[in-house]
């Protein structure tokens, strides 16, 4: 059983065309859910001669048929934005859980 003791914001995005004909991400819908947020885990990846640190944060939420969590959504938690890399739907008795493997986005890098 999971402890849903954190409040997260889920944002749904869609691609639109801006005034110059380019693609832009537009916020379509946002809502909040109770979740369990696990500490990040991961390690170093030594691919192609460069060391790169990769971390995943696992965010677990109750699965809702009317609002399923998809991998093109983002999650806001404690002032940070996370992109969803993978969503796994777990069944436990009659309950379903969305287990999201996320990476934090640094919005200060341009």
SEMARMAR-875847 format. One record per atom (N, C-alpha, C): residue in three letters; x, y, z; atom name; residue number from 1. Coordinates in Angstrom, 1 decimal, padded with zeros to 4 digits. Atoms other than C-alpha are relative to their C-alpha. Last residue first. Layout:
# residues N
+-----+--------+--------+--------+------+-----+
: res :      X :      Y :      Z : atom :   n :
+-----+--------+--------+--------+------+-----+
: ALA :      X :      Y :      Z :   CA : NUM :
...
+-----+--------+--------+--------+------+-----+
# end
This chain:
# residues 110
+-----+--------+--------+--------+------+-----+
: res :      X :      Y :      Z : atom :   n :
+-----+--------+--------+--------+------+-----+
: UNK :  000.7 : -000.5 :  001.2 :    N : 110 :
: UNK :  018.3 :  028.3 : -022.0 :   CA : 110 :
: UNK :  000.8 : -000.6 : -001.2 :    C : 110 :
: UNK : -000.9 :  000.2 :  001.1 :    N : 109 :
: UNK :  019.0 :  026.6 : -018.7 :   CA : 109 :
: UNK : -000.7 :  000.4 : -001.3 :    C : 109 :
: UNK : -000.9 : -001.1 :  000.1 :    N : 108 :
: UNK :  017.0 :  028.0 : -015.9 :   CA : 108 :
: UNK :  001.0 : -000.1 : -001.1 :    C : 108 :
: UNK :  000.5 : -001.1 :  000.8 :    N : 107 :
: UNK :  014.1 :  025.7 : -016.4 :   CA : 107 :
: UNK :  000.9 :  001.2 : -000.1 :    C : 107 :
: UNK : -000.6 : -001.2 : -000.5 :    N : 106 :
: UNK :  016.0 :  022.7 : -015.0 :   CA : 106 :
: UNK : -000.4 :  001.1 : -001.0 :    C : 106 :
: UNK : -000.3 : -000.9 :  001.1 :    N : 105 :
: UNK :  013.6 :  019.8 : -015.7 :   CA : 105 :
: UNK :  000.6 :  001.2 :  000.7 :    C : 105 :
: UNK :  000.2 : -001.5 : -000.2 :    N : 104 :
: UNK :  013.5 :  017.0 : -013.2 :   CA : 104 :
: UNK :  000.5 :  000.8 : -001.1 :    C : 104 :
: UNK : -001.2 : -000.7 : -000.1 :    N : 103 :
: UNK :  013.2 :  013.4 : -014.5 :   CA : 103 :
: UNK : -000.3 :  001.5 :  000.2 :    C : 103 :
: UNK : -000.1 : -001.4 :  000.5 :    N : 102 :
: UNK :  010.2 :  011.2 : -013.9 :   CA : 102 :
: UNK :  001.5 :  000.5 :  000.1 :    C : 102 :
: UNK : -001.4 : -000.2 : -000.2 :    N : 101 :
: UNK :  009.3 :  007.5 : -013.5 :   CA : 101 :
: UNK :  000.3 :  001.3 : -000.7 :    C : 101 :
: UNK : -000.7 : -000.8 :  001.0 :    N : 100 :
: UNK :  005.6 :  007.5 : -013.0 :   CA : 100 :
: UNK :  001.4 :  000.1 :  000.3 :    C : 100 :
: UNK : -001.4 : -000.2 : -000.5 :    N :  99 :
: UNK :  003.8 :  004.7 : -011.2 :   CA :  99 :
: UNK :  000.8 :  000.7 : -001.1 :    C :  99 :
: UNK : -000.9 : -000.5 :  001.1 :    N :  98 :
: UNK :  000.1 :  005.1 : -011.9 :   CA :  98 :
: UNK :  001.4 :  000.2 :  000.6 :    C :  98 :
: UNK : -000.9 : -001.1 : -000.3 :    N :  97 :
: UNK : -001.8 :  002.9 : -009.4 :   CA :  97 :
: UNK :  000.8 :  000.4 : -001.2 :    C :  97 :
: UNK : -001.0 : -000.2 :  001.0 :    N :  96 :
: UNK : -004.7 :  000.6 : -009.7 :   CA :  96 :
: UNK :  000.7 :  001.3 :  000.3 :    C :  96 :
: UNK : -000.5 : -001.4 :  000.2 :    N :  95 :
: UNK : -006.8 : -000.7 : -006.8 :   CA :  95 :
: UNK :  001.0 :  000.0 : -001.1 :    C :  95 :
: UNK :  000.9 : -000.7 :  000.9 :    N :  94 :
: UNK : -008.9 : -003.9 : -006.9 :   CA :  94 :
: UNK :  000.5 :  001.4 : -000.2 :    C :  94 :
: UNK :  001.4 :  000.4 : -000.3 :    N :  93 :
: UNK : -006.2 : -006.2 : -005.6 :   CA :  93 :
: UNK : -000.9 :  000.8 : -000.9 :    C :  93 :
: UNK : -000.1 :  000.6 : -001.3 :    N :  92 :
: UNK : -003.0 : -004.3 : -006.4 :   CA :  92 :
: UNK : -001.4 : -000.2 :  000.6 :    C :  92 :
: UNK :  001.3 :  000.5 : -000.6 :    N :  91 :
: UNK : -002.7 : -003.5 : -010.0 :   CA :  91 :
: UNK :  000.4 : -000.6 :  001.3 :    C :  91 :
: UNK : -000.1 :  001.2 : -000.9 :    N :  90 :
: UNK :  000.2 : -001.4 : -011.2 :   CA :  90 :
: UNK : -001.4 : -000.4 :  000.5 :    C :  90 :
: UNK :  001.3 :  000.2 : -000.8 :    N :  89 :
: UNK :  000.0 :  000.9 : -014.2 :   CA :  89 :
: UNK :  000.1 : -001.3 :  000.8 :    C :  89 :
: UNK :  000.4 :  001.4 : -000.2 :    N :  88 :
: UNK :  003.5 :  001.9 : -015.3 :   CA :  88 :
: UNK : -001.2 : -000.1 :  000.8 :    C :  88 :
: UNK :  001.1 :  000.2 : -000.9 :    N :  87 :
: UNK :  004.2 :  005.3 : -016.8 :   CA :  87 :
: UNK : -000.3 : -001.5 :  000.1 :    C :  87 :
: UNK :  000.7 :  001.2 :  000.1 :    N :  86 :
: UNK :  007.5 :  006.2 : -018.3 :   CA :  86 :
: UNK : -001.1 : -000.1 :  001.0 :    C :  86 :
: UNK : -000.7 :  000.9 :  001.0 :    N :  85 :
: UNK :  009.7 :  009.2 : -018.9 :   CA :  85 :
: UNK : -000.8 : -001.3 : -000.3 :    C :  85 :
: UNK :  000.3 :  001.5 : -000.2 :    N :  84 :
: UNK :  007.4 :  011.7 : -017.2 :   CA :  84 :
: UNK :  000.7 : -000.7 : -001.1 :    C :  84 :
: UNK :  000.6 :  000.6 :  001.1 :    N :  83 :
: UNK :  008.8 :  015.3 : -017.1 :   CA :  83 :
: UNK : -000.1 : -001.5 :  000.2 :    C :  83 :
: UNK : -000.5 :  001.3 :  000.3 :    N :  82 :
: UNK :  009.2 :  016.9 : -013.7 :   CA :  82 :
: UNK : -000.6 : -000.5 : -001.4 :    C :  82 :
: UNK :  000.8 :  000.6 :  001.0 :    N :  81 :
: UNK :  008.8 :  020.6 : -012.9 :   CA :  81 :
: UNK :  000.7 : -001.3 : -000.4 :    C :  81 :
: UNK : -000.8 :  000.6 :  001.1 :    N :  80 :
: UNK :  010.1 :  021.9 : -009.6 :   CA :  80 :
: UNK : -000.9 : -000.7 : -001.0 :    C :  80 :
: UNK : -000.6 : -001.1 :  000.9 :    N :  79 :
: UNK :  008.4 :  024.3 : -007.2 :   CA :  79 :
: UNK :  000.9 : -000.5 : -001.1 :    C :  79 :
: UNK : -000.9 : -000.8 : -000.8 :    N :  78 :
: UNK :  007.7 :  021.6 : -004.6 :   CA :  78 :
: UNK :  000.8 :  001.0 : -000.8 :    C :  78 :
: UNK :  000.0 :  000.4 : -001.4 :    N :  77 :
: UNK :  006.1 :  019.2 : -007.1 :   CA :  77 :
: UNK :  001.1 :  000.9 :  000.7 :    C :  77 :
: UNK : -000.6 : -001.0 : -000.9 :    N :  76 :
: UNK :  004.9 :  020.0 : -010.6 :   CA :  76 :
: UNK :  000.0 : -000.4 :  001.4 :    C :  76 :
: UNK :  000.5 : -000.1 : -001.4 :    N :  75 :
: UNK :  004.2 :  017.1 : -012.9 :   CA :  75 :
: UNK :  000.8 :  001.0 :  000.7 :    C :  75 :
: UNK : -001.1 : -000.3 : -000.9 :    N :  74 :
: UNK :  004.4 :  017.1 : -016.7 :   CA :  74 :
: UNK : -000.6 :  000.1 :  001.4 :    C :  74 :
: UNK :  000.4 : -001.0 : -001.0 :    N :  73 :
: UNK :  002.2 :  015.3 : -019.2 :   CA :  73 :
: UNK :  001.3 :  000.4 :  000.8 :    C :  73 :
: UNK : -000.3 : -001.3 :  000.5 :    N :  72 :
: UNK :  003.5 :  013.6 : -022.4 :   CA :  72 :
: UNK : -000.5 :  001.1 :  001.0 :    C :  72 :
: UNK : -001.4 : -000.4 :  000.0 :    N :  71 :
: UNK :  003.9 :  010.3 : -020.7 :   CA :  71 :
: UNK :  000.3 :  001.3 : -000.6 :    C :  71 :
: UNK : -000.7 :  000.4 :  001.2 :    N :  70 :
: UNK :  000.2 :  009.9 : -019.9 :   CA :  70 :
: UNK :  001.5 :  000.5 :  000.0 :    C :  70 :
: UNK : -001.3 : -000.7 :  000.1 :    N :  69 :
: UNK : -001.7 :  009.9 : -016.6 :   CA :  69 :
: UNK :  000.8 : -000.6 : -001.2 :    C :  69 :
: UNK : -001.2 :  000.9 :  000.0 :    N :  68 :
: UNK : -005.3 :  008.7 : -017.0 :   CA :  68 :
: UNK :  001.3 :  000.9 : -000.1 :    C :  68 :
: UNK : -001.2 : -000.9 :  000.1 :    N :  67 :
: UNK : -008.0 :  011.3 : -016.0 :   CA :  67 :
: UNK :  001.3 : -000.9 :  000.0 :    C :  67 :
: UNK :  000.4 : -001.2 :  000.6 :    N :  66 :
: UNK : -011.4 :  009.6 : -016.4 :   CA :  66 :
: UNK :  001.2 :  001.0 : -000.3 :    C :  66 :
: UNK :  000.4 :  000.3 :  001.4 :    N :  65 :
: UNK : -010.1 :  006.1 : -015.8 :   CA :  65 :
: UNK : -000.3 :  001.3 : -000.7 :    C :  65 :
: UNK :  001.4 : -000.4 :  000.2 :    N :  64 :
: UNK : -008.3 :  007.3 : -012.6 :   CA :  64 :
: UNK : -000.3 : -000.2 : -001.5 :    C :  64 :
: UNK :  000.4 :  000.0 :  001.4 :    N :  63 :
: UNK : -005.1 :  005.6 : -011.4 :   CA :  63 :
: UNK : -001.5 :  000.4 : -000.1 :    C :  63 :
: UNK :  001.1 :  000.9 :  000.3 :    N :  62 :
: UNK : -004.0 :  006.6 : -007.9 :   CA :  62 :
: UNK : -000.5 :  000.1 : -001.5 :    C :  62 :
: UNK :  001.3 : -000.6 : -000.2 :    N :  61 :
: UNK : -000.7 :  008.3 : -007.9 :   CA :  61 :
: UNK : -001.0 : -001.0 : -000.3 :    C :  61 :
: UNK :  001.1 :  001.0 :  000.1 :    N :  60 :
: UNK :  002.9 :  007.2 : -007.5 :   CA :  60 :
: UNK : -001.3 :  000.7 :  000.3 :    C :  60 :
: UNK :  001.2 : -000.6 : -000.5 :    N :  59 :
: UNK :  005.8 :  009.5 : -008.3 :   CA :  59 :
: UNK : -001.1 : -000.9 : -000.2 :    C :  59 :
: UNK :  001.2 :  000.7 :  000.2 :    N :  58 :
: UNK :  009.2 :  007.9 : -008.8 :   CA :  58 :
: UNK : -001.1 :  000.7 :  000.7 :    C :  58 :
: UNK :  000.8 : -000.2 : -001.2 :    N :  57 :
: UNK :  012.2 :  010.2 : -009.2 :   CA :  57 :
: UNK : -001.3 : -000.8 : -000.3 :    C :  57 :
: UNK :  001.4 :  000.1 :  000.1 :    N :  56 :
: UNK :  014.8 :  009.1 : -011.7 :   CA :  56 :
: UNK : -000.7 :  000.3 :  001.3 :    C :  56 :
: UNK :  000.8 :  000.3 : -001.1 :    N :  55 :
: UNK :  018.4 :  010.2 : -011.9 :   CA :  55 :
: UNK : -001.5 : -000.1 : -000.3 :    C :  55 :
: UNK :  001.5 :  000.2 :  000.3 :    N :  54 :
: UNK :  020.9 :  010.2 : -014.6 :   CA :  54 :
: UNK : -000.7 : -000.4 :  001.2 :    C :  54 :
: UNK :  000.7 :  000.5 : -001.1 :    N :  53 :
: UNK :  024.5 :  011.6 : -014.2 :   CA :  53 :
: UNK : -001.5 :  000.0 : -000.3 :    C :  53 :
: UNK :  001.2 : -000.7 : -000.1 :    N :  52 :
: UNK :  026.5 :  011.8 : -017.4 :   CA :  52 :
: UNK : -000.8 : -000.6 :  001.2 :    C :  52 :
: UNK :  000.7 :  000.4 : -001.2 :    N :  51 :
: UNK :  030.1 :  011.0 : -017.9 :   CA :  51 :
: UNK : -001.3 :  000.8 :  000.2 :    C :  51 :
: UNK :  000.4 : -001.1 : -000.9 :    N :  50 :
: UNK :  031.2 :  011.5 : -021.4 :   CA :  50 :
: UNK : -000.7 : -000.6 :  001.2 :    C :  50 :
: UNK : -001.1 : -000.8 : -000.5 :    N :  49 :
: UNK :  033.1 :  009.1 : -023.6 :   CA :  49 :
: UNK : -000.3 :  001.1 :  000.9 :    C :  49 :
: UNK : -000.6 : -000.8 :  001.0 :    N :  48 :
: UNK :  030.1 :  007.9 : -025.6 :   CA :  48 :
: UNK :  001.1 :  000.9 :  000.5 :    C :  48 :
: UNK :  000.2 :  000.3 :  001.4 :    N :  47 :
: UNK :  028.3 :  006.5 : -022.6 :   CA :  47 :
: UNK :  000.7 :  001.0 : -000.9 :    C :  47 :
: UNK : -001.3 : -000.3 :  000.7 :    N :  46 :
: UNK :  029.6 :  006.5 : -019.1 :   CA :  46 :
: UNK : -000.2 : -000.3 : -001.5 :    C :  46 :
: UNK :  000.1 :  000.7 :  001.3 :    N :  45 :
: UNK :  026.2 :  006.7 : -017.3 :   CA :  45 :
: UNK :  001.3 :  000.4 : -000.8 :    C :  45 :
: UNK : -000.7 : -000.6 :  001.1 :    N :  44 :
: UNK :  026.4 :  007.7 : -013.6 :   CA :  44 :
: UNK :  000.0 : -000.9 : -001.2 :    C :  44 :
: UNK : -001.5 :  000.1 : -000.1 :    N :  43 :
: UNK :  023.8 :  006.8 : -011.1 :   CA :  43 :
: UNK :  000.6 :  000.6 : -001.2 :    C :  43 :
: UNK : -000.6 :  000.1 :  001.3 :    N :  42 :
: UNK :  020.1 :  006.6 : -010.3 :   CA :  42 :
: UNK :  001.5 : -000.1 :  000.2 :    C :  42 :
: UNK : -001.0 :  001.1 :  000.0 :    N :  41 :
: UNK :  017.7 :  007.2 : -007.5 :   CA :  41 :
: UNK :  000.6 :  000.0 : -001.4 :    C :  41 :
: UNK : -000.6 :  000.3 :  001.3 :    N :  40 :
: UNK :  015.5 :  010.2 : -006.6 :   CA :  40 :
: UNK :  001.0 : -001.1 :  000.2 :    C :  40 :
: UNK : -001.3 : -000.7 :  000.2 :    N :  39 :
: UNK :  013.6 :  010.0 : -003.3 :   CA :  39 :
: UNK :  000.6 : -000.4 : -001.4 :    C :  39 :
: UNK : -001.1 :  000.7 : -000.5 :    N :  38 :
: UNK :  010.0 :  008.7 : -003.6 :   CA :  38 :
: UNK :  001.3 :  000.8 : -000.3 :    C :  38 :
: UNK : -001.2 : -000.3 :  000.8 :    N :  37 :
: UNK :  007.0 :  010.9 : -004.1 :   CA :  37 :
: UNK :  001.2 : -000.6 :  000.7 :    C :  37 :
: UNK : -001.2 :  000.4 : -000.8 :    N :  36 :
: UNK :  003.7 :  009.4 : -003.0 :   CA :  36 :
: UNK :  001.2 :  000.4 : -000.9 :    C :  36 :
: UNK : -001.0 :  000.9 :  000.6 :    N :  35 :
: UNK :  000.8 :  011.2 : -004.6 :   CA :  35 :
: UNK :  001.0 : -000.4 :  001.1 :    C :  35 :
: UNK : -000.8 :  000.5 : -001.1 :    N :  34 :
: UNK : -002.4 :  013.2 : -004.0 :   CA :  34 :
: UNK :  000.9 : -001.1 : -000.5 :    C :  34 :
: UNK :  000.2 :  001.3 : -000.5 :    N :  33 :
: UNK : -003.6 :  014.9 : -007.1 :   CA :  33 :
: UNK :  000.8 : -000.3 :  001.2 :    C :  33 :
: UNK : -000.8 :  000.5 : -001.1 :    N :  32 :
: UNK : -003.9 :  018.4 : -008.5 :   CA :  32 :
: UNK : -000.4 : -001.4 :  000.4 :    C :  32 :
: UNK :  000.8 :  000.4 : -001.2 :    N :  31 :
: UNK : -005.3 :  019.5 : -011.9 :   CA :  31 :
: UNK :  001.0 : -000.5 :  001.1 :    C :  31 :
: UNK : -000.8 :  000.3 : -001.1 :    N :  30 :
: UNK : -004.1 :  021.2 : -015.1 :   CA :  30 :
: UNK : -000.9 : -000.4 :  001.2 :    C :  30 :
: UNK :  000.8 :  000.2 : -001.3 :    N :  29 :
: UNK : -005.6 :  021.5 : -018.5 :   CA :  29 :
: UNK :  001.0 : -000.3 :  001.1 :    C :  29 :
: UNK :  001.4 :  000.3 :  000.3 :    N :  28 :
: UNK : -004.6 :  022.6 : -022.0 :   CA :  28 :
: UNK : -000.8 : -000.1 :  001.3 :    C :  28 :
: UNK :  000.6 :  000.7 : -001.1 :    N :  27 :
: UNK : -001.2 :  024.3 : -021.5 :   CA :  27 :
: UNK : -001.5 : -000.2 : -000.2 :    C :  27 :
: UNK :  001.0 : -000.8 : -000.6 :    N :  26 :
: UNK :  000.2 :  025.2 : -024.9 :   CA :  26 :
: UNK : -000.6 : -000.9 :  001.1 :    C :  26 :
: UNK :  000.7 :  000.8 : -001.0 :    N :  25 :
: UNK :  003.5 :  023.9 : -026.3 :   CA :  25 :
: UNK : -001.0 :  001.0 :  000.7 :    C :  25 :
: UNK : -000.1 : -000.5 : -001.4 :    N :  24 :
: UNK :  004.6 :  025.8 : -029.4 :   CA :  24 :
: UNK : -000.9 : -000.9 :  000.9 :    C :  24 :
: UNK :  000.8 :  000.8 : -001.0 :    N :  23 :
: UNK :  005.2 :  024.7 : -033.0 :   CA :  23 :
: UNK :  000.3 :  000.6 :  001.4 :    C :  23 :
: UNK : -000.8 :  001.0 : -000.8 :    N :  22 :
: UNK :  006.3 :  027.3 : -035.5 :   CA :  22 :
: UNK : -000.9 : -000.7 :  001.0 :    C :  22 :
: UNK :  000.1 :  001.3 :  000.7 :    N :  21 :
: UNK :  004.1 :  029.0 : -038.1 :   CA :  21 :
: UNK :  000.8 : -001.0 :  000.7 :    C :  21 :
: UNK : -001.0 :  000.1 :  001.0 :    N :  20 :
: UNK :  005.0 :  032.6 : -037.1 :   CA :  20 :
: UNK :  000.1 : -001.4 : -000.7 :    C :  20 :
: UNK :  000.3 : -001.0 :  001.0 :    N :  19 :
: UNK :  001.8 :  033.3 : -035.1 :   CA :  19 :
: UNK :  001.0 :  000.0 : -001.2 :    C :  19 :
: UNK :  000.0 : -001.4 : -000.4 :    N :  18 :
: UNK :  002.2 :  030.1 : -033.1 :   CA :  18 :
: UNK : -000.2 :  000.9 : -001.2 :    C :  18 :
: UNK : -000.8 : -000.8 :  000.9 :    N :  17 :
: UNK :  001.0 :  026.7 : -034.1 :   CA :  17 :
: UNK :  000.0 :  001.4 :  000.5 :    C :  17 :
: UNK :  000.8 : -000.9 :  000.8 :    N :  16 :
: UNK : -000.2 :  024.4 : -031.3 :   CA :  16 :
: UNK :  001.0 :  000.7 : -000.9 :    C :  16 :
: UNK : -000.8 : -000.8 :  001.0 :    N :  15 :
: UNK :  001.2 :  021.3 : -029.6 :   CA :  15 :
: UNK : -001.0 :  000.9 : -000.8 :    C :  15 :
: UNK :  000.4 :  000.3 :  001.3 :    N :  14 :
: UNK : -000.8 :  020.2 : -026.5 :   CA :  14 :
: UNK :  000.9 :  000.8 : -000.9 :    C :  14 :
: UNK : -000.4 : -000.9 :  001.0 :    N :  13 :
: UNK :  000.1 :  020.0 : -022.8 :   CA :  13 :
: UNK : -000.4 : -000.5 : -001.4 :    C :  13 :
: UNK :  000.3 :  000.6 :  001.3 :    N :  12 :
: UNK : -001.6 :  018.5 : -019.8 :   CA :  12 :
: UNK :  000.4 :  001.0 : -001.1 :    C :  12 :
: UNK :  000.2 : -000.9 :  001.1 :    N :  11 :
: UNK : -000.2 :  019.6 : -016.4 :   CA :  11 :
: UNK : -000.1 : -000.8 : -001.3 :    C :  11 :
: UNK : -000.2 :  000.7 :  001.3 :    N :  10 :
: UNK : -000.4 :  017.5 : -013.2 :   CA :  10 :
: UNK : -000.4 :  001.0 : -001.1 :    C :  10 :
: UNK :  000.8 : -000.6 :  001.1 :    N :   9 :
: UNK :  000.1 :  019.3 : -009.9 :   CA :   9 :
: UNK :  000.4 : -000.7 : -001.3 :    C :   9 :
: UNK : -000.7 : -000.3 :  001.3 :    N :   8 :
: UNK :  001.4 :  017.3 : -007.0 :   CA :   8 :
: UNK : -001.0 :  000.6 : -001.0 :    C :   8 :
: UNK :  000.9 : -000.6 :  001.0 :    N :   7 :
: UNK :  000.2 :  017.1 : -003.3 :   CA :   7 :
: UNK :  000.8 :  000.4 : -001.2 :    C :   7 :
: UNK : -000.5 : -001.1 :  000.7 :    N :   6 :
: UNK :  002.1 :  014.7 : -001.1 :   CA :   6 :
: UNK : -001.0 :  000.5 : -001.1 :    C :   6 :
: UNK : -000.1 : -001.1 : -000.9 :    N :   5 :
: UNK :  000.8 :  012.2 :  001.4 :   CA :   5 :
: UNK :  000.6 :  001.3 : -000.5 :    C :   5 :
: UNK :  000.2 : -001.1 :  000.9 :    N :   4 :
: UNK : -000.4 :  009.3 : -000.8 :   CA :   4 :
: UNK : -000.1 :  001.3 :  000.9 :    C :   4 :
: UNK :  000.4 : -001.2 : -000.8 :    N :   3 :
: UNK :  001.2 :  006.6 :  001.3 :   CA :   3 :
: UNK : -000.2 :  001.2 : -000.9 :    C :   3 :
: UNK : -000.8 : -001.2 :  000.1 :    N :   2 :
: UNK :  001.3 :  003.4 : -000.8 :   CA :   2 :
: UNK : -000.6 :  001.1 :  000.9 :    C :   2 :
: UNK :  000.8 : -001.2 :  000.0 :    N :   1 :
: UNK :  000.0 :  000.0 :  000.0 :   CA :   1 :
: UNK :  000.9 :  001.2 :  000.0 :    C :   1 :
+-----+--------+--------+--------+------+-----+
# end
